Amino acid sequence: MPYLFAAERRNDADYAGGRVFYSLPGHPAFPVRLVSEIFQRCLTLRATNGLTTPVALYDPCCGGAYHLATLAYLHGERIASIAASDIDTEALALARRNLDLLTLPGLDRRITELERLWADYGKRSHEEALESAARLRERLLDLTERRAIAVSVFQADATDGERVLAALGARSADVVITDVPYNRLSAWQGDAGFDPLWRMLEALRPILTPGAVVAVASDKGQTPAHEAYRRADRFQIGKRRIVLLRPVLSTD
């Protein structure tokens, strides 16, 4: 059984794309249960080094950042900050809207939108979305009473180490989780004939903290490998293969 932490199926209707969180056709969504499993595996690996404080989370291929927003609601106590980047400007616009839902003003704006839709059309789906938004608001209030999650969103090619380093700074990411391009809905953009996964891992090296974990989801046709990393875990869910890597020079 690949699931170790998200083993029980739960009702994640409140987190469904297009209900409260924003979605767009052509932008594949990372399943809530899967990203929760990956995140918890990353935390467990960090804990083997005695690292248990809230993490700085980063995704260099964030798409609409739906999965990052849901992670914040599910595991916000374990997240200090979220950084998201993508080369696609349309995806980044969606990412900003989703990550804005991690603030009370942003979520309240979304609730106002849903109230207007419910008033104009009276659809049961809009009513259900409002019910979900109310529950998310309660959860967000609980999280923000403890500590607000810092968020940054910027445009960058995931293989451009200089750009990523300039945006985030050295030793700034504890956990990287990314679903890299691999199907008809998304594709790598860049020069032909280069290994984008190797270059992405190379670009990440300066921003990783000691004890960092990098989780890469891809299809079977891509293997994330780099001589400066060692594989710490691997599992597969459906068509996605997930590999967890640790920098060789981390404090293991």
HELIX and SHEET records of a PDB file:
HELIX    1   1 ALA A   13  TYR A   15  5                                   3    
HELIX    2   2 VAL A   32  ALA A   47  1                                  16    
HELIX    3   3 TYR A   66  HIS A   75  1                                  10    
HELIX    4   4 GLY A   76  ARG A   78  5                                   3    
HELIX    5   5 THR A   89  ASP A  100  1                                  12    
HELIX    6   6 LEU A  104  TYR A  121  1                                  18    
HELIX    7   7 ARG A  124  ARG A  146  1                                  23    
HELIX    8   8 GLY A  161  LEU A  168  1                                   8    
HELIX    9   9 PRO A  196  LEU A  204  1                                   9    
HELIX   10  10 ARG A  205  ILE A  207  5                                   3    
SHEET    1   A 7 ALA A 150  GLN A 155  0                                        
SHEET    2   A 7 ILE A  79  ASP A  86  1                                        
SHEET    3   A 7 VAL A  55  ASP A  59  1                                        
SHEET    4   A 7 ALA A 173  ASP A 179  1                                        
SHEET    5   A 7 LEU A 208  SER A 218  1                                        
SHEET    6   A 7 ARG A 240  PRO A 247 -1                                        
SHEET    7   A 7 TYR A 229  ILE A 237 -1                                        
END                                                                             
